[in-house]
Protein backbone atom coordinates (compact mmCIF):
# COMPACT_ATOMS: atom_id res chain seq x y z
CA UNK A 1 0.00 0.00 0.00
CA UNK A 2 1.18 3.51 -0.81
CA UNK A 3 2.93 5.04 2.22
CA UNK A 4 0.92 8.24 1.82
CA UNK A 5 -2.34 6.27 2.01
CA UNK A 6 -1.09 4.64 5.20
CA UNK A 7 -0.22 8.08 6.59
CA UNK A 8 -3.78 9.17 5.75
CA UNK A 9 -5.05 6.56 8.23
CA UNK A 10 -2.85 8.09 10.98
CA UNK A 11 -1.81 4.75 12.54
CA UNK A 12 0.12 6.65 15.23
CA UNK A 13 -3.26 7.83 16.53
CA UNK A 14 -4.37 4.23 17.14
CA UNK A 15 -2.60 4.55 20.47
CA UNK A 16 -5.73 6.38 21.69
CA UNK A 17 -7.79 3.24 21.15
CA UNK A 18 -5.91 1.42 23.91
CA UNK A 19 -8.70 2.88 26.07
CA UNK A 20 -10.82 0.02 24.68
CA UNK A 21 -8.86 -2.32 26.97
CA UNK A 22 -9.48 -0.20 30.08
CA UNK A 23 -12.44 -2.28 31.35
CA UNK A 24 -10.34 -5.46 31.07
CA UNK A 25 -7.51 -3.96 33.09
CA UNK A 26 -9.64 -2.55 35.88
CA UNK A 27 -11.77 -5.71 36.11
CA UNK A 28 -8.70 -7.99 36.30
CA UNK A 29 -9.63 -9.79 33.08
CA UNK A 30 -6.55 -9.08 30.95
CA UNK A 31 -5.33 -12.69 31.13
CA UNK A 32 -8.78 -14.17 30.43
CA UNK A 33 -8.94 -14.92 26.70
CA UNK A 34 -12.73 -15.22 26.81
CA UNK A 35 -12.90 -11.53 27.70
CA UNK A 36 -9.73 -10.35 25.97
CA UNK A 37 -10.44 -11.64 22.44
CA UNK A 38 -13.65 -9.61 21.87
CA UNK A 39 -11.79 -6.54 23.16
CA UNK A 40 -8.97 -7.11 20.67
CA UNK A 41 -11.48 -7.28 17.81
CA UNK A 42 -13.26 -4.17 19.13
CA UNK A 43 -9.89 -2.39 19.30
CA UNK A 44 -9.14 -3.17 15.64
CA UNK A 45 -12.67 -2.15 14.62
CA UNK A 46 -12.32 1.14 16.51
CA UNK A 47 -8.92 1.80 14.87
CA UNK A 48 -10.43 1.31 11.42
CA UNK A 49 -13.48 3.41 12.29
CA UNK A 50 -11.35 6.26 13.63
CA UNK A 51 -9.09 6.10 10.55
CA UNK A 52 -12.15 6.62 8.36
CA UNK A 53 -12.92 9.77 10.35
CA UNK A 54 -9.33 10.97 9.84
CA UNK A 55 -9.74 10.49 6.09
CA UNK A 56 -12.92 12.59 6.09
CA UNK A 57 -11.28 15.22 8.30
CA UNK A 58 -8.27 15.53 5.98
CA UNK A 59 -10.53 15.86 2.94
CA UNK A 60 -12.76 18.49 4.53
CA UNK A 61 -9.93 20.48 6.16
CA UNK A 62 -7.41 20.33 3.30
CA UNK A 63 -7.59 24.06 2.56
CA UNK A 64 -7.24 25.08 6.22
CA UNK A 65 -4.48 22.52 6.83
CA UNK A 66 -2.35 24.11 4.09
CA UNK A 67 -2.12 27.23 6.29
CA UNK A 68 -0.94 25.26 9.34
CA UNK A 69 2.84 24.94 9.92
CA UNK A 70 2.56 21.21 10.64
CA UNK A 71 -0.78 20.03 9.24
CA UNK A 72 0.12 21.21 5.74
CA UNK A 73 2.25 18.05 5.48
CA UNK A 74 -0.84 15.83 5.74
CA UNK A 75 -1.40 13.63 2.64
CA UNK A 76 -4.44 15.44 1.21
CA UNK A 77 -3.33 18.97 2.14
CA UNK A 78 0.08 18.39 0.58
CA UNK A 79 -1.41 16.91 -2.58
CA UNK A 80 0.25 13.52 -2.13
CA UNK A 81 -3.18 11.85 -1.94
CA UNK A 82 -6.12 13.02 -4.06
CA UNK A 83 -9.59 13.45 -2.61
CA UNK A 84 -11.09 10.53 -4.64
CA UNK A 85 -8.43 8.17 -3.25
CA UNK A 86 -9.06 9.50 0.27
CA UNK A 87 -12.80 8.87 -0.07
CA UNK A 88 -12.09 5.35 -1.33
CA UNK A 89 -9.81 4.67 1.64
CA UNK A 90 -12.47 5.99 4.02
CA UNK A 91 -15.07 3.62 2.54
CA UNK A 92 -12.62 0.70 2.65
CA UNK A 93 -11.72 1.03 6.34
CA UNK A 94 -15.35 1.59 7.37
CA UNK A 95 -16.31 -1.48 5.35
CA UNK A 96 -13.58 -3.50 7.06
CA UNK A 97 -14.74 -2.33 10.51
CA UNK A 98 -18.33 -3.33 9.69
CA UNK A 99 -17.14 -6.73 8.46
CA UNK A 100 -15.29 -7.36 11.73
CA UNK A 101 -18.39 -6.52 13.76
CA UNK A 102 -20.50 -8.94 11.68
CA UNK A 103 -17.97 -11.78 11.41
CA UNK A 104 -17.13 -11.80 15.13
CA UNK A 105 -20.69 -11.07 16.23
CA UNK A 106 -19.94 -7.86 18.10
CA UNK A 107 -23.51 -6.59 17.77
CA UNK A 108 -23.30 -5.02 21.24
CA UNK A 109 -20.49 -2.74 20.04
CA UNK A 110 -22.15 -1.76 16.74
CA UNK A 111 -24.36 1.05 18.17
CA UNK A 112 -21.36 2.68 19.87
CA UNK A 113 -19.28 2.55 16.68
CA UNK A 114 -22.18 3.95 14.65
CA UNK A 115 -22.76 6.75 17.18
CA UNK A 116 -19.01 7.50 17.11
CA UNK A 117 -19.12 7.84 13.32
CA UNK A 118 -22.23 10.05 13.35
CA UNK A 119 -20.84 12.28 16.10
CA UNK A 120 -17.46 12.68 14.42
CA UNK A 121 -18.88 13.27 10.94
CA UNK A 122 -20.92 16.10 12.48
CA UNK A 123 -17.76 17.25 14.26
CA UNK A 124 -15.72 17.31 11.05
CA UNK A 125 -18.37 19.09 9.00
CA UNK A 126 -19.63 21.66 11.51
CA UNK A 127 -19.37 21.09 15.26
CA UNK A 128 -15.58 21.54 15.44
CA UNK A 129 -16.21 25.22 14.71
CA UNK A 130 -18.14 25.67 17.98
CA UNK A 131 -15.83 26.48 20.90
CA UNK A 132 -16.15 24.24 23.99
CA UNK A 133 -18.52 21.88 22.19
CA UNK A 134 -15.54 20.75 20.11
CA UNK A 135 -13.47 19.69 23.14
CA UNK A 136 -16.47 18.03 24.80
CA UNK A 137 -17.01 15.92 21.69
CA UNK A 138 -13.35 14.86 21.71
CA UNK A 139 -13.64 13.85 25.38
CA UNK A 140 -16.87 11.95 24.68
CA UNK A 141 -15.05 10.01 21.97
CA UNK A 142 -12.66 8.61 24.59
CA UNK A 143 -15.57 7.59 26.79
CA UNK A 144 -17.03 5.76 23.79
CA UNK A 145 -13.81 3.79 23.50
CA UNK A 146 -14.05 2.41 27.03
CA UNK A 147 -17.79 1.80 26.57
CA UNK A 148 -17.00 -0.23 23.44
CA UNK A 149 -14.48 -2.29 25.42
CA UNK A 150 -17.03 -2.92 28.16
CA UNK A 151 -19.71 -3.90 25.63
CA UNK A 152 -17.37 -6.25 23.78
CA UNK A 153 -16.27 -8.07 26.95
CA UNK A 154 -19.60 -7.77 28.80
CA UNK A 155 -17.99 -5.98 31.76
CA UNK A 156 -19.84 -3.46 33.91
CA UNK A 157 -18.06 -0.09 33.89
CA UNK A 158 -17.34 1.83 37.07
CA UNK A 159 -18.80 5.38 36.91
CA UNK A 160 -15.48 6.61 38.37
CA UNK A 161 -13.58 5.29 35.34
CA UNK A 162 -16.03 6.91 32.93
CA UNK A 163 -15.79 10.32 34.65
CA UNK A 164 -12.00 10.19 35.04
CA UNK A 165 -11.54 9.23 31.38
CA UNK A 166 -13.79 12.07 30.26
CA UNK A 167 -11.94 14.62 32.40
CA UNK A 168 -8.49 13.44 31.29
CA UNK A 169 -9.49 13.64 27.63
CA UNK A 170 -11.02 17.09 28.20
CA UNK A 171 -7.78 18.23 29.85
CA UNK A 172 -5.74 17.10 26.83
CA UNK A 173 -8.18 18.66 24.36
CA UNK A 174 -8.10 22.03 26.13
CA UNK A 175 -4.29 21.94 26.16
CA UNK A 176 -4.36 21.26 22.43
CA UNK A 177 -6.66 24.25 21.87
CA UNK A 178 -4.20 26.39 23.82
CA UNK A 179 -1.54 25.37 21.33
CA UNK A 180 -3.84 26.51 18.50
CA UNK A 181 -4.32 29.90 20.18
CA UNK A 182 -0.56 30.33 20.67
CA UNK A 183 0.03 29.60 16.96
CA UNK A 184 -2.69 32.09 16.04
CA UNK A 185 -1.20 34.83 18.23
CA UNK A 186 2.34 34.25 17.02
CA UNK A 187 1.74 33.80 13.30
CA UNK A 188 -1.80 35.00 12.62
CA UNK A 189 -2.61 31.54 11.26
CA UNK A 190 -6.10 30.42 12.28
CA UNK A 191 -5.76 26.63 12.44
CA UNK A 192 -9.48 26.18 13.05
CA UNK A 193 -12.46 28.50 13.06
CA UNK A 194 -13.23 27.91 16.76
CA UNK A 195 -9.85 29.37 17.78
CA UNK A 196 -11.26 32.89 17.55
CA UNK A 197 -13.71 32.01 20.34
CA UNK A 198 -10.96 30.86 22.69
CA UNK A 199 -8.66 33.15 24.61
CA UNK A 200 -5.26 32.44 26.13
CA UNK A 201 -6.31 33.73 29.56
CA UNK A 202 -9.38 31.46 29.52
CA UNK A 203 -7.37 28.39 28.54
CA UNK A 204 -4.63 29.24 31.05
CA UNK A 205 -7.33 28.94 33.71
CA UNK A 206 -9.31 26.06 32.20
CA UNK A 207 -6.40 23.64 31.63
CA UNK A 208 -5.14 23.65 35.27
CA UNK A 209 -8.70 23.57 36.59
CA UNK A 210 -9.67 20.48 34.61
CA UNK A 211 -6.30 18.89 35.36
CA UNK A 212 -6.85 19.42 39.09
CA UNK A 213 -10.40 18.02 38.97
CA UNK A 214 -9.06 14.98 37.10
CA UNK A 215 -6.55 14.32 39.87
CA UNK A 216 -9.21 14.70 42.59
CA UNK A 217 -11.59 12.38 40.72
CA UNK A 218 -8.89 9.74 40.33
CA UNK A 219 -7.88 9.92 43.99
CA UNK A 220 -11.53 9.59 45.04
CA UNK A 221 -11.81 6.55 42.76
CA UNK A 222 -8.84 4.84 44.40
CA UNK A 223 -10.31 5.39 47.88
CA UNK A 224 -13.97 4.76 47.05
CA UNK A 225 -15.44 2.17 49.47
CA UNK A 226 -17.27 0.55 46.55
CA UNK A 227 -14.06 0.14 44.52
CA UNK A 228 -12.00 -1.01 47.53
CA UNK A 229 -14.68 -3.53 48.44
CA UNK A 230 -15.16 -4.85 44.90
CA UNK A 231 -11.45 -5.18 44.13
CA UNK A 232 -10.43 -6.22 47.63
CA UNK A 233 -7.47 -3.85 47.88
CA UNK A 234 -7.08 -0.57 49.72
CA UNK A 235 -3.71 0.58 48.36
CA UNK A 236 -4.69 1.88 44.93
CA UNK A 237 -4.20 5.43 46.20
CA UNK A 238 -0.45 4.81 45.92
CA UNK A 239 -0.77 5.05 42.12
CA UNK A 240 -1.96 8.66 42.44
CA UNK A 241 1.62 9.92 42.50
CA UNK A 242 2.06 8.89 38.84
CA UNK A 243 -1.21 10.58 37.84
CA UNK A 244 -0.21 13.82 39.59
CA UNK A 245 3.29 13.70 38.09
CA UNK A 246 1.94 12.96 34.60
CA UNK A 247 -0.57 15.81 34.62
CA UNK A 248 1.99 18.25 36.02
CA UNK A 249 4.50 17.20 33.38
CA UNK A 250 1.92 17.69 30.64
CA UNK A 251 1.09 21.15 31.98
CA UNK A 252 4.80 21.95 31.98
CA UNK A 253 5.01 20.92 28.32
CA UNK A 254 1.87 22.98 27.60
CA UNK A 255 2.79 26.22 29.36
CA UNK A 256 6.58 26.21 29.23
CA UNK A 257 7.54 24.26 26.10
CA UNK A 258 4.35 24.86 24.08
CA UNK A 259 4.28 21.22 22.95
CA UNK A 260 0.63 20.29 23.52
CA UNK A 261 -0.42 20.35 19.87
CA UNK A 262 -0.44 16.56 19.57
CA UNK A 263 -0.92 14.49 22.77
CA UNK A 264 0.00 11.28 20.93
CA UNK A 265 3.26 12.73 19.63
CA UNK A 266 4.10 14.11 23.06
CA UNK A 267 3.58 10.71 24.69
CA UNK A 268 5.66 8.95 22.04
CA UNK A 269 8.63 11.30 22.52
CA UNK A 270 8.61 12.51 26.12
CA UNK A 271 10.53 10.16 28.43
CA UNK A 272 9.10 11.69 31.60
CA UNK A 273 5.50 11.08 30.50
CA UNK A 274 6.39 7.57 29.39
CA UNK A 275 7.86 6.88 32.84
CA UNK A 276 4.66 8.15 34.49
CA UNK A 277 2.44 5.98 32.31
CA UNK A 278 4.56 2.83 32.62
CA UNK A 279 5.05 3.40 36.34
CA UNK A 280 1.31 3.80 36.85
CA UNK A 281 0.55 0.62 34.88
CA UNK A 282 3.17 -1.45 36.71
CA UNK A 283 2.29 -0.29 40.23
CA UNK A 284 -1.47 -0.51 39.57
CA UNK A 285 -1.05 -4.01 38.14
CA UNK A 286 1.08 -5.17 41.08
CA UNK A 287 -1.51 -3.88 43.58
CA UNK A 288 -4.51 -5.13 41.62
CA UNK A 289 -3.22 -8.51 40.45
CA UNK A 290 -1.06 -9.53 43.39
C-alpha positions as CSV (number, residue, x, y, z in Angstrom):
1,X,0.0,0.0,0.0
2,X,1.2,3.5,-0.8
3,X,2.9,5.0,2.2
4,X,0.9,8.2,1.8
5,X,-2.3,6.3,2.0
6,X,-1.1,4.6,5.2
7,X,-0.2,8.1,6.6
8,X,-3.8,9.2,5.7
9,X,-5.1,6.6,8.2
10,X,-2.9,8.1,11.0
11,X,-1.8,4.8,12.5
12,X,0.1,6.6,15.2
13,X,-3.3,7.8,16.5
14,X,-4.4,4.2,17.1
15,X,-2.6,4.6,20.5
16,X,-5.7,6.4,21.7
17,X,-7.8,3.2,21.1
18,X,-5.9,1.4,23.9
19,X,-8.7,2.9,26.1
20,X,-10.8,0.0,24.7
21,X,-8.9,-2.3,27.0
22,X,-9.5,-0.2,30.1
23,X,-12.4,-2.3,31.3
24,X,-10.3,-5.5,31.1
25,X,-7.5,-4.0,33.1
26,X,-9.6,-2.5,35.9
27,X,-11.8,-5.7,36.1
28,X,-8.7,-8.0,36.3
29,X,-9.6,-9.8,33.1
30,X,-6.5,-9.1,30.9
31,X,-5.3,-12.7,31.1
32,X,-8.8,-14.2,30.4
33,X,-8.9,-14.9,26.7
34,X,-12.7,-15.2,26.8
35,X,-12.9,-11.5,27.7
36,X,-9.7,-10.4,26.0
37,X,-10.4,-11.6,22.4
38,X,-13.7,-9.6,21.9
39,X,-11.8,-6.5,23.2
40,X,-9.0,-7.1,20.7
41,X,-11.5,-7.3,17.8
42,X,-13.3,-4.2,19.1
43,X,-9.9,-2.4,19.3
44,X,-9.1,-3.2,15.6
45,X,-12.7,-2.2,14.6
46,X,-12.3,1.1,16.5
47,X,-8.9,1.8,14.9
48,X,-10.4,1.3,11.4
49,X,-13.5,3.4,12.3
50,X,-11.4,6.3,13.6
51,X,-9.1,6.1,10.5
52,X,-12.2,6.6,8.4
53,X,-12.9,9.8,10.3
54,X,-9.3,11.0,9.8
55,X,-9.7,10.5,6.1
56,X,-12.9,12.6,6.1
57,X,-11.3,15.2,8.3
58,X,-8.3,15.5,6.0
59,X,-10.5,15.9,2.9
60,X,-12.8,18.5,4.5
61,X,-9.9,20.5,6.2
62,X,-7.4,20.3,3.3
63,X,-7.6,24.1,2.6
64,X,-7.2,25.1,6.2
65,X,-4.5,22.5,6.8
66,X,-2.4,24.1,4.1
67,X,-2.1,27.2,6.3
68,X,-0.9,25.3,9.3
69,X,2.8,24.9,9.9
70,X,2.6,21.2,10.6
71,X,-0.8,20.0,9.2
72,X,0.1,21.2,5.7
73,X,2.2,18.0,5.5
74,X,-0.8,15.8,5.7
75,X,-1.4,13.6,2.6
76,X,-4.4,15.4,1.2
77,X,-3.3,19.0,2.1
78,X,0.1,18.4,0.6
79,X,-1.4,16.9,-2.6
80,X,0.2,13.5,-2.1
81,X,-3.2,11.9,-1.9
82,X,-6.1,13.0,-4.1
83,X,-9.6,13.4,-2.6
84,X,-11.1,10.5,-4.6
85,X,-8.4,8.2,-3.2
86,X,-9.1,9.5,0.3
87,X,-12.8,8.9,-0.1
88,X,-12.1,5.3,-1.3
89,X,-9.8,4.7,1.6
90,X,-12.5,6.0,4.0
91,X,-15.1,3.6,2.5
92,X,-12.6,0.7,2.7
93,X,-11.7,1.0,6.3
94,X,-15.3,1.6,7.4
95,X,-16.3,-1.5,5.4
96,X,-13.6,-3.5,7.1
97,X,-14.7,-2.3,10.5
98,X,-18.3,-3.3,9.7
99,X,-17.1,-6.7,8.5
100,X,-15.3,-7.4,11.7
101,X,-18.4,-6.5,13.8
102,X,-20.5,-8.9,11.7
103,X,-18.0,-11.8,11.4
104,X,-17.1,-11.8,15.1
105,X,-20.7,-11.1,16.2
106,X,-19.9,-7.9,18.1
107,X,-23.5,-6.6,17.8
108,X,-23.3,-5.0,21.2
109,X,-20.5,-2.7,20.0
110,X,-22.1,-1.8,16.7
111,X,-24.4,1.1,18.2
112,X,-21.4,2.7,19.9
113,X,-19.3,2.6,16.7
114,X,-22.2,4.0,14.7
115,X,-22.8,6.7,17.2
116,X,-19.0,7.5,17.1
117,X,-19.1,7.8,13.3
118,X,-22.2,10.1,13.3
119,X,-20.8,12.3,16.1
120,X,-17.5,12.7,14.4
121,X,-18.9,13.3,10.9
122,X,-20.9,16.1,12.5
123,X,-17.8,17.3,14.3
124,X,-15.7,17.3,11.1
125,X,-18.4,19.1,9.0
126,X,-19.6,21.7,11.5
127,X,-19.4,21.1,15.3
128,X,-15.6,21.5,15.4
129,X,-16.2,25.2,14.7
130,X,-18.1,25.7,18.0
131,X,-15.8,26.5,20.9
132,X,-16.1,24.2,24.0
133,X,-18.5,21.9,22.2
134,X,-15.5,20.8,20.1
135,X,-13.5,19.7,23.1
136,X,-16.5,18.0,24.8
137,X,-17.0,15.9,21.7
138,X,-13.4,14.9,21.7
139,X,-13.6,13.8,25.4
140,X,-16.9,12.0,24.7
141,X,-15.1,10.0,22.0
142,X,-12.7,8.6,24.6
143,X,-15.6,7.6,26.8
144,X,-17.0,5.8,23.8
145,X,-13.8,3.8,23.5
146,X,-14.1,2.4,27.0
147,X,-17.8,1.8,26.6
148,X,-17.0,-0.2,23.4
149,X,-14.5,-2.3,25.4
150,X,-17.0,-2.9,28.2
151,X,-19.7,-3.9,25.6
152,X,-17.4,-6.3,23.8
153,X,-16.3,-8.1,26.9
154,X,-19.6,-7.8,28.8
155,X,-18.0,-6.0,31.8
156,X,-19.8,-3.5,33.9
157,X,-18.1,-0.1,33.9
158,X,-17.3,1.8,37.1
159,X,-18.8,5.4,36.9
160,X,-15.5,6.6,38.4
161,X,-13.6,5.3,35.3
162,X,-16.0,6.9,32.9
163,X,-15.8,10.3,34.7
164,X,-12.0,10.2,35.0
165,X,-11.5,9.2,31.4
166,X,-13.8,12.1,30.3
167,X,-11.9,14.6,32.4
168,X,-8.5,13.4,31.3
169,X,-9.5,13.6,27.6
170,X,-11.0,17.1,28.2
171,X,-7.8,18.2,29.8
172,X,-5.7,17.1,26.8
173,X,-8.2,18.7,24.4
174,X,-8.1,22.0,26.1
175,X,-4.3,21.9,26.2
176,X,-4.4,21.3,22.4
177,X,-6.7,24.3,21.9
178,X,-4.2,26.4,23.8
179,X,-1.5,25.4,21.3
180,X,-3.8,26.5,18.5
181,X,-4.3,29.9,20.2
182,X,-0.6,30.3,20.7
183,X,0.0,29.6,17.0
184,X,-2.7,32.1,16.0
185,X,-1.2,34.8,18.2
186,X,2.3,34.3,17.0
187,X,1.7,33.8,13.3
188,X,-1.8,35.0,12.6
189,X,-2.6,31.5,11.3
190,X,-6.1,30.4,12.3
191,X,-5.8,26.6,12.4
192,X,-9.5,26.2,13.1
193,X,-12.5,28.5,13.1
194,X,-13.2,27.9,16.8
195,X,-9.9,29.4,17.8
196,X,-11.3,32.9,17.6
197,X,-13.7,32.0,20.3
198,X,-11.0,30.9,22.7
199,X,-8.7,33.2,24.6
200,X,-5.3,32.4,26.1
201,X,-6.3,33.7,29.6
202,X,-9.4,31.5,29.5
203,X,-7.4,28.4,28.5
204,X,-4.6,29.2,31.1
205,X,-7.3,28.9,33.7
206,X,-9.3,26.1,32.2
207,X,-6.4,23.6,31.6
208,X,-5.1,23.7,35.3
209,X,-8.7,23.6,36.6
210,X,-9.7,20.5,34.6
211,X,-6.3,18.9,35.4
212,X,-6.9,19.4,39.1
213,X,-10.4,18.0,39.0
214,X,-9.1,15.0,37.1
215,X,-6.6,14.3,39.9
216,X,-9.2,14.7,42.6
217,X,-11.6,12.4,40.7
218,X,-8.9,9.7,40.3
219,X,-7.9,9.9,44.0
220,X,-11.5,9.6,45.0
221,X,-11.8,6.5,42.8
222,X,-8.8,4.8,44.4
223,X,-10.3,5.4,47.9
224,X,-14.0,4.8,47.1
225,X,-15.4,2.2,49.5
226,X,-17.3,0.6,46.6
227,X,-14.1,0.1,44.5
228,X,-12.0,-1.0,47.5
229,X,-14.7,-3.5,48.4
230,X,-15.2,-4.8,44.9
231,X,-11.4,-5.2,44.1
232,X,-10.4,-6.2,47.6
233,X,-7.5,-3.8,47.9
234,X,-7.1,-0.6,49.7
235,X,-3.7,0.6,48.4
236,X,-4.7,1.9,44.9
237,X,-4.2,5.4,46.2
238,X,-0.4,4.8,45.9
239,X,-0.8,5.0,42.1
240,X,-2.0,8.7,42.4
241,X,1.6,9.9,42.5
242,X,2.1,8.9,38.8
243,X,-1.2,10.6,37.8
244,X,-0.2,13.8,39.6
245,X,3.3,13.7,38.1
246,X,1.9,13.0,34.6
247,X,-0.6,15.8,34.6
248,X,2.0,18.3,36.0
249,X,4.5,17.2,33.4
250,X,1.9,17.7,30.6
251,X,1.1,21.1,32.0
252,X,4.8,21.9,32.0
253,X,5.0,20.9,28.3
254,X,1.9,23.0,27.6
255,X,2.8,26.2,29.4
256,X,6.6,26.2,29.2
257,X,7.5,24.3,26.1
258,X,4.4,24.9,24.1
259,X,4.3,21.2,23.0
260,X,0.6,20.3,23.5
261,X,-0.4,20.4,19.9
262,X,-0.4,16.6,19.6
263,X,-0.9,14.5,22.8
264,X,0.0,11.3,20.9
265,X,3.3,12.7,19.6
266,X,4.1,14.1,23.1
267,X,3.6,10.7,24.7
268,X,5.7,9.0,22.0
269,X,8.6,11.3,22.5
270,X,8.6,12.5,26.1
271,X,10.5,10.2,28.4
272,X,9.1,11.7,31.6
273,X,5.5,11.1,30.5
274,X,6.4,7.6,29.4
275,X,7.9,6.9,32.8
276,X,4.7,8.2,34.5
277,X,2.4,6.0,32.3
278,X,4.6,2.8,32.6
279,X,5.1,3.4,36.3
280,X,1.3,3.8,36.8
281,X,0.6,0.6,34.9
282,X,3.2,-1.4,36.7
283,X,2.3,-0.3,40.2
284,X,-1.5,-0.5,39.6
285,X,-1.1,-4.0,38.1
286,X,1.1,-5.2,41.1
287,X,-1.5,-3.9,43.6
288,X,-4.5,-5.1,41.6
289,X,-3.2,-8.5,40.4
290,X,-1.1,-9.5,43.4
